[in-house]
Amino acid sequence: MTPPACGPGPAEPAADRAAEASPPGPLEVLAQIGDLDVRLDQITHHVAHLPEREIRAGIEKAMRALAGEARVLDTQIADLERRQRGREDEVARIEAKRAHNSERLYESHLTSPKEAEALTAEAASLARRQTEIEDHILELMEELEPLNDTRAGLAARQAEARERMDAVDGAIAAAEHQASSERSEVSSAREALVASADPSLVALYEERRTAARGAPVLGRLVGTTCSACHLEVPSVDYERIVHLGPDELAECPQCGALLVR
């Protein structure tokens, strides 16, 4: 069986083809530029207000608090360690003195009983003093132990905070990179539109945009509502605007934005 011959499909209505072929008007091009500017502002706002930035600020605050605790602990530990080293140095001097006296006590030429008695008494005194100092060293070590444990725990918390900070910084960097790529694409599309737009309209738009400092200067007439201020255009103004020529400029009577219709 021979398949039916394939002929052309239903003819596309001439009005539809004309609509597709006709380029956008000057005001529509300006509106598209405005849409891209809105997108650029949204990208900038999004990057500036990433939730990770608030998280980072919290981590940074916590790290400052941890650093303050660490400074206090480090001062306390350093003071105790300094005192411990001083006592240990004193013990070392006593031990050297005791060793020297012991050598003298047992020297073969030492014949004076009084001298031997004095050396023996001094040895006993030095031994008592050494014991007292060593007991003090033990007390200092007992004070140091919990402080060192606390400092070690604090160091672990600081390391964890740094890891969290690194992770958040990585997320921010990734978001900024993505935003930069999107900003570049939107800027390129905007440049192409500006090149095809009416220079006088672009100049007027840019002048108003600079003066507005972020406020909308361009809107679309959606029904009877201005998309820039979202207010309804009074009926008298609406009738006047919709009967303007396609390239004639119109302003929203509520906010003063240029209206594309």
C-alpha positions as CSV (number, residue, x, y, z in Angstrom):
1,M,0.0,0.0,0.0
2,T,1.5,3.3,-1.1
3,P,1.6,5.9,1.8
4,P,-0.2,9.1,1.1
5,A,2.0,11.9,-0.2
6,C,3.2,14.4,2.3
7,G,2.1,17.9,1.4
8,P,2.5,21.2,3.2
9,G,0.8,21.6,6.5
10,P,-2.0,24.1,7.2
11,A,-1.0,27.6,6.1
12,E,0.2,29.8,9.1
13,P,-2.1,32.9,9.3
14,A,-0.5,35.9,7.6
15,A,-1.2,38.0,10.7
16,D,0.8,35.6,12.9
17,R,3.7,35.6,10.5
18,A,3.7,39.4,10.4
19,A,3.7,39.6,14.1
20,E,6.6,37.2,14.4
21,A,8.6,39.0,11.7
22,S,8.0,42.6,12.9
23,P,10.8,43.9,15.1
24,P,9.9,45.3,18.6
25,G,9.2,49.1,18.6
26,P,11.6,51.6,20.2
27,L,9.7,51.7,23.5
28,E,9.6,47.9,23.7
29,V,13.3,47.8,23.2
30,L,13.7,50.3,25.9
31,A,11.5,48.2,28.1
32,Q,13.6,45.2,27.5
33,I,16.7,47.2,28.5
34,G,14.9,48.2,31.7
35,D,14.0,44.5,32.3
36,L,17.7,43.6,32.0
37,D,18.7,46.5,34.4
38,V,16.2,45.1,36.9
39,R,17.8,41.7,36.6
40,L,21.3,43.2,37.1
41,D,20.0,45.0,40.2
42,Q,18.5,41.7,41.4
43,I,21.8,39.9,40.9
44,T,23.7,42.6,42.8
45,H,21.2,42.6,45.7
46,H,21.3,38.8,45.8
47,V,25.0,38.6,46.1
48,A,25.1,41.4,48.7
49,H,22.5,39.7,50.8
50,L,23.5,36.0,50.6
51,P,22.3,34.1,53.7
52,E,25.9,32.8,54.0
53,R,27.0,36.3,54.7
54,E,24.9,36.5,57.8
55,I,26.1,33.0,58.8
56,R,29.7,34.2,58.3
57,A,29.1,37.3,60.5
58,G,27.8,35.0,63.2
59,I,30.9,32.7,62.9
60,E,33.2,35.8,62.9
61,K,31.6,37.1,66.1
62,A,31.9,33.7,67.7
63,M,35.6,33.5,66.7
64,R,36.3,36.9,68.2
65,A,34.7,35.7,71.5
66,L,36.8,32.6,71.4
67,A,39.9,34.6,70.7
68,G,39.1,36.8,73.8
69,E,38.8,33.7,76.0
70,A,42.0,32.3,74.5
71,R,43.9,35.5,75.4
72,V,42.7,35.3,79.0
73,L,43.6,31.7,79.3
74,D,47.0,32.1,77.6
75,T,47.8,34.9,80.1
76,Q,46.9,32.7,83.1
77,I,48.8,29.7,81.7
78,A,51.8,31.8,80.9
79,D,51.9,33.3,84.4
80,L,51.6,29.9,86.1
81,E,54.3,28.4,83.7
82,R,56.6,31.3,84.5
83,R,56.2,30.8,88.2
84,Q,56.7,27.0,87.7
85,R,59.9,27.6,85.8
86,G,61.1,30.0,88.5
87,R,60.5,27.3,91.2
88,E,62.2,24.6,89.1
89,D,65.2,26.9,88.6
90,E,65.4,27.4,92.4
91,V,65.2,23.6,92.9
92,A,68.1,23.2,90.4
93,R,70.2,25.7,92.4
94,I,69.4,23.9,95.7
95,E,70.4,20.6,94.2
96,A,73.6,22.0,92.9
97,K,74.3,23.5,96.4
98,R,73.5,20.2,98.1
99,A,75.8,18.3,95.7
100,H,78.6,20.8,96.3
101,N,78.1,20.5,100.1
102,S,78.0,16.7,99.9
103,E,81.4,16.7,98.1
104,R,82.9,19.0,100.7
105,L,81.4,16.9,103.6
106,Y,83.1,13.8,102.3
107,E,86.4,15.3,101.3
108,S,89.3,13.5,102.9
109,H,90.9,16.7,104.1
110,L,87.8,17.9,106.0
111,T,88.7,17.4,109.6
112,S,86.8,20.1,111.5
113,P,83.8,18.7,113.3
114,K,82.2,22.1,113.4
115,E,82.5,22.6,109.7
116,A,81.1,19.1,109.1
117,E,78.2,19.9,111.5
118,A,77.5,23.1,109.7
119,L,77.5,21.4,106.3
120,T,75.2,18.7,107.7
121,A,72.8,21.3,109.1
122,E,72.8,23.3,105.8
123,A,72.1,20.1,103.9
124,A,69.0,19.4,106.1
125,S,67.8,23.0,105.6
126,L,68.3,22.8,101.9
127,A,66.4,19.5,101.7
128,R,63.5,21.0,103.6
129,R,63.5,24.0,101.3
130,Q,63.6,21.8,98.3
131,T,60.6,19.8,99.5
132,E,58.6,23.0,100.1
133,I,59.4,24.3,96.6
134,E,58.6,20.9,95.0
135,D,55.3,20.9,96.8
136,H,54.6,24.4,95.4
137,I,55.6,23.2,91.9
138,L,53.0,20.4,92.3
139,E,50.4,22.9,93.3
140,L,51.2,25.0,90.3
141,M,50.9,21.9,88.0
142,E,47.5,21.1,89.6
143,E,46.4,24.7,88.7
144,L,47.8,24.4,85.2
145,E,46.1,21.0,84.3
146,P,42.5,22.2,84.1
147,L,43.6,25.4,82.4
148,N,45.5,23.5,79.8
149,D,42.5,21.1,79.3
150,T,40.2,24.1,78.9
151,R,42.6,25.7,76.4
152,A,42.8,22.5,74.4
153,G,39.0,22.4,74.2
154,L,39.0,26.0,73.2
155,A,41.6,25.4,70.5
156,A,39.3,22.6,69.1
157,R,36.4,25.0,69.0
158,Q,38.5,27.6,67.3
159,A,39.6,25.0,64.7
160,E,36.0,24.0,64.1
161,A,34.9,27.6,63.7
162,R,37.7,28.1,61.1
163,E,36.5,25.1,59.2
164,R,33.0,26.4,59.2
165,M,34.3,29.8,58.1
166,D,36.2,28.2,55.2
167,A,33.1,26.3,54.1
168,V,31.0,29.5,54.2
169,D,33.7,31.4,52.4
170,G,33.7,28.7,49.7
171,A,29.9,28.9,49.3
172,I,30.1,32.7,49.1
173,A,32.9,32.5,46.5
174,A,30.8,30.0,44.4
175,A,27.7,32.2,44.6
176,E,29.8,35.3,43.6
177,H,31.3,33.4,40.7
178,Q,27.9,32.3,39.4
179,A,26.5,35.8,39.8
180,S,29.5,37.2,37.9
181,S,28.8,34.8,35.0
182,E,25.1,35.7,34.9
183,R,25.9,39.4,35.2
184,S,28.3,39.1,32.2
185,E,25.6,37.4,30.1
186,V,22.9,40.0,31.1
187,S,25.3,42.8,30.4
188,S,26.2,41.5,27.0
189,A,22.5,41.2,26.1
190,R,21.9,44.7,27.4
191,E,24.8,46.1,25.2
192,A,23.2,44.4,22.2
193,L,19.8,46.0,22.9
194,V,21.4,49.4,23.6
195,A,23.1,49.2,20.2
196,S,19.8,48.6,18.5
197,A,17.8,51.1,20.5
198,D,16.9,54.7,19.8
199,P,19.9,56.7,21.2
200,S,17.7,59.6,22.4
201,L,15.4,57.2,24.3
202,V,18.4,55.5,25.9
203,A,19.9,58.8,26.9
204,L,16.6,59.9,28.4
205,Y,16.2,56.6,30.2
206,E,19.8,56.7,31.6
207,E,19.4,60.3,32.7
208,R,16.2,59.5,34.6
209,R,17.7,56.3,36.0
210,T,20.7,58.2,37.4
211,A,18.5,60.8,39.0
212,A,16.1,58.2,40.5
213,R,19.0,56.4,42.4
214,G,17.4,53.0,42.2
215,A,13.7,53.9,42.0
216,P,11.8,52.5,39.0
217,V,11.9,54.9,36.0
218,L,10.3,52.6,33.4
219,G,7.2,50.5,33.6
220,R,4.6,48.7,31.5
221,L,0.9,49.5,31.3
222,V,-0.6,46.2,32.4
223,G,-4.4,46.7,32.0
224,T,-4.8,50.0,33.8
225,T,-2.0,49.5,36.2
226,C,1.6,50.8,36.1
227,S,4.0,48.0,36.7
228,A,6.6,50.5,38.2
229,C,4.5,51.7,41.1
230,H,1.7,49.1,40.9
231,L,-0.9,51.8,41.1
232,E,-4.0,52.1,38.8
233,V,-3.8,54.9,36.2
234,P,-6.8,57.2,36.5
235,S,-9.3,56.7,33.7
236,V,-8.8,60.1,32.1
237,D,-5.0,59.6,31.9
238,Y,-5.5,56.0,30.8
239,E,-7.6,57.0,27.8
240,R,-5.1,59.7,26.8
241,I,-2.1,57.3,27.0
242,V,-3.7,54.4,25.1
243,H,-4.5,56.8,22.2
244,L,-1.0,58.0,21.9
245,G,1.1,57.0,18.8
246,P,3.2,53.8,19.3
247,D,6.4,55.8,19.5
248,E,5.1,58.7,21.6
249,L,6.3,58.9,25.2
250,A,3.9,58.6,28.1
251,E,4.5,58.9,31.8
252,C,2.6,57.3,34.7
253,P,0.7,60.1,36.4
254,Q,1.2,58.4,39.7
255,C,5.0,57.8,39.8
256,G,6.3,59.6,36.7
257,A,7.9,56.4,35.2
258,L,8.0,56.1,31.4
259,L,5.2,53.8,30.3
260,V,5.5,51.1,27.7
261,R,2.1,50.0,26.3
